[in-house]
Amino acid sequence: TYDAAFEPATVDVENVRVLTTPGNAGGELRGSIEAANDTIDVIAPRLDPDGPYFESLVAAAERGVRVRILLSNAWYDEESNRAVVDRVDRLRADGRPIEARIADPTDRFEKVHAKGAVIDGGTVLLGSLNWNRHSARENREVIVELGGDDPASYYSRVFDTDWTAAAAGGADADAGVDDWRINATLAAGGLAAVGLAGFVLRRTVEFDVE
């Protein structure tokens, strides 16, 4: 066990959609990005700098949506994630409202493993889908889309804490955020999402096995 900055919470959800691959998860995720009007906050282990999901985020920034991307510092993601950050830095220098950071959990935890987004302060997308072509086309994955102010507020607070810590190179003394708390908060939020996903699937989805 370990201390968590945010405990799992029970929140009021206005609507829930379960997205899957094979199926609609990849297209629906990109569709949600393309429909964003104001803000997109993304946390992911990695993003392909030439992939469709990153291109959708760039296109959102091109039309004025504020985009923030938080990526893992795992050694096997270092090259591709650094390429994303470098490209985002160039876009930001040209006036696009987009920013990318790499988490630096240097103490108790190793890497970012959460995959999700908060869009326009009212939609949360969480699940197992890695934001790349292979995961969407070749794997069996699930995304739970949660609509409503309560889930968005919860995950926005978690994201903002991790985002601030990343800016400080793993710790923010003024905010009292220890570097290990990056993954602690992610784990707390991720466990809540997994629990809710299981609850939703158990209640609404049936599988026929021959």
C-alpha positions in Angstrom: 0.0 0.0 0.0 1.0 3.6 -0.4 -0.4 7.1 0.3 -2.5 8.6 -2.5 -3.0 12.3 -3.1 -6.6 11.5 -4.3 -8.7 8.7 -2.9 -11.1 6.9 -5.3 -14.4 8.7 -5.3 -18.1 8.0 -6.0 -19.4 10.6 -8.5 -22.6 11.4 -10.3 -22.3 10.5 -14.0 -24.8 11.9 -16.5 -24.1 9.3 -19.1 -21.8 6.4 -19.8 -20.6 4.8 -23.1 -18.5 1.7 -23.4 -16.2 1.8 -26.4 -14.2 -1.3 -27.6 -11.7 -2.6 -30.0 -12.2 -4.4 -32.2 -15.0 -1.9 -32.8 -15.4 1.8 -32.3 -13.0 2.9 -29.6 -10.3 4.4 -31.9 -12.7 6.3 -34.1 -14.8 7.6 -31.2 -11.8 8.8 -29.3 -10.6 10.8 -32.3 -14.1 12.0 -32.8 -14.2 13.3 -29.3 -10.9 15.2 -29.8 -12.2 16.6 -33.1 -15.4 17.8 -31.4 -13.6 19.6 -28.5 -14.3 23.3 -28.2 -12.1 24.6 -25.4 -9.7 22.2 -23.6 -8.2 18.7 -23.9 -6.0 17.2 -21.2 -4.3 13.9 -22.1 -2.3 11.5 -20.0 -0.7 8.5 -21.8 2.4 6.4 -21.6 3.3 7.4 -25.2 2.1 9.1 -28.3 3.3 8.3 -31.8 4.5 11.7 -33.2 3.3 10.6 -36.7 0.2 8.9 -35.5 -3.5 9.8 -36.0 -4.2 10.6 -32.3 -1.4 13.1 -32.0 -2.4 14.6 -35.3 -6.0 15.0 -34.0 -4.6 16.8 -31.0 -2.5 19.1 -33.2 -5.5 19.8 -35.3 -7.5 20.8 -32.2 -4.8 23.2 -31.2 -4.8 24.7 -34.7 -8.4 25.6 -34.2 -7.8 27.2 -30.8 -8.4 24.4 -28.3 -6.0 24.4 -25.4 -4.2 21.0 -25.4 -2.0 19.6 -22.6 -0.3 16.2 -23.0 1.5 14.4 -20.1 3.7 11.5 -21.1 5.7 8.8 -19.4 9.5 8.9 -18.8 10.0 5.2 -19.2 13.3 4.5 -21.1 11.6 2.6 -23.9 9.2 5.5 -24.6 11.9 8.2 -24.3 12.7 8.7 -28.0 9.1 8.9 -29.3 7.9 11.0 -26.3 10.8 13.4 -26.7 9.9 13.8 -30.4 6.4 14.7 -29.4 7.6 17.3 -26.8 10.0 18.8 -29.3 7.3 19.1 -32.0 4.8 20.6 -29.5 7.4 23.1 -28.4 7.8 24.3 -32.0 4.0 24.5 -32.4 3.8 26.4 -29.1 6.5 28.8 -30.2 4.4 29.5 -33.3 1.4 30.5 -31.1 -0.6 27.3 -30.9 -2.1 26.6 -27.5 -0.5 23.2 -27.0 2.0 22.0 -24.4 3.5 18.6 -23.7 5.5 17.4 -20.6 7.2 14.2 -19.6 6.5 13.0 -16.1 9.5 12.5 -13.8 8.5 10.1 -11.0 12.0 9.6 -9.6 11.2 8.1 -6.2 8.8 5.3 -5.5 7.2 4.7 -8.9 8.6 4.0 -12.3 6.3 5.3 -15.0 3.0 6.6 -16.2 0.6 3.8 -17.3 -2.7 5.6 -17.3 -4.4 6.3 -20.6 -7.2 9.0 -20.7 -8.4 12.4 -21.4 -10.6 15.1 -20.0 -12.3 17.1 -22.7 -14.1 20.5 -22.3 -14.5 20.0 -18.6 -17.4 17.6 -19.1 -16.2 14.4 -20.7 -13.7 11.8 -19.4 -12.3 9.0 -21.5 -10.4 6.3 -19.6 -9.4 2.8 -20.4 -6.8 0.3 -21.7 -6.4 1.7 -25.2 -2.9 2.9 -26.1 -3.2 5.9 -28.4 -1.7 4.2 -31.5 -2.8 2.3 -34.6 -1.7 -1.1 -33.4 -3.7 -0.9 -30.2 -6.9 0.2 -32.0 -6.6 -2.3 -34.8 -4.9 -5.4 -33.3 -5.8 -5.5 -29.6 -8.9 -6.1 -27.5 -9.3 -2.9 -25.5 -12.0 -1.0 -23.6 -12.6 2.8 -23.1 -15.3 4.1 -20.7 -16.6 7.5 -21.6 -18.0 9.3 -18.6 -20.2 12.4 -19.2 -20.8 15.0 -16.5 -19.2 17.7 -14.3 -18.4 15.5 -11.4 -16.1 12.9 -13.1 -14.5 15.7 -15.1 -13.8 17.7 -12.0 -12.3 14.7 -10.2 -10.0 13.7 -13.0 -9.1 17.4 -13.8 -7.8 17.8 -10.2 -5.8 14.7 -10.5 -4.4 15.8 -13.9 -3.5 19.3 -12.7 -1.6 17.9 -9.7 0.5 15.6 -12.0 0.9 18.4 -14.5 2.3 20.7 -11.9 4.7 18.1 -10.6 6.0 17.4 -14.1 6.7 21.1 -14.6 8.9 21.0 -11.5 10.9 18.0 -12.6 9.1 15.6 -10.4 8.3 17.8 -7.4 6.7 21.2 -6.6 7.7 22.4 -3.2 5.2 25.3 -3.2 2.3 22.9 -3.9 3.6 20.3 -1.5 3.6 17.6 -4.3 6.3 14.9 -3.8 7.7 13.4 -7.0 6.4 10.0 -6.2 2.9 11.3 -6.0 2.7 11.5 -9.8 2.0 7.9 -10.1 0.2 7.6 -6.8 -2.5 10.0 -8.0 -2.6 8.2 -11.4 -3.0 4.9 -9.6 -5.9 6.2 -7.5 -7.7 7.6 -10.5 -6.9 4.6 -12.6 -8.3 2.1 -10.0 -11.5 4.1 -9.7 -11.9 4.0 -13.5 -11.2 0.3 -13.7 -13.7 -0.4 -11.0 -16.4 1.7 -12.7 -15.6 0.1 -16.0 -16.1 -3.3 -14.5 -19.4 -2.2 -12.9 -20.7 -0.8 -16.2 -19.7 -3.8 -18.2 -21.2 -6.2 -15.7 -24.5 -4.4 -15.8 -24.9 -3.5 -19.5 -22.9 -5.9 -21.6 -23.4 -9.6 -22.2 -21.1 -11.9 -24.0 -22.2 -15.1 -25.8 -19.5 -17.8 -25.7 -19.9 -20.8 -27.9 
